[in-house]
């Protein structure tokens, strides 16, 4: 398969295919005499795996680890589950952090009358560094 065919079948861009190849997430393909890459159909499966793992929040490093586990004869489902549990906890912490940010921003928005001189803007004052507030 040519790179465009692989990219289309995997639902990603051509540049992403090249990037994953450079990063070692997929094997470098054979080259035709013309220099064009010649991919095997199993690369599409790997690229779909990568795309889905990214959609779930896994980093490229984590995806690489998952691919290594998948290829390992010694890996167990427990190994994979451990990686997924760690990612889930990371996502839950990020959600908690975003919720804290949302609450803080909501308070700022609610405290702002939205009128008057800009120098009286409670949102800008709250965001300003201490040095600027003293001026």
Secondary structure, 3 states (H helix, E strand, C coil): CCHHHHHHHHCCCHHHHHHHHHCCCCCCCEECCCCCEECCCHHHHHHHHHHHHHHCCCCHHHHHHHHHHHHCCCCCHHHHHHHHHHHHHHHHHHHHHHHHHHHHHHHHHHHCCCCCCHHHCHHHHHHCCHHHHCC
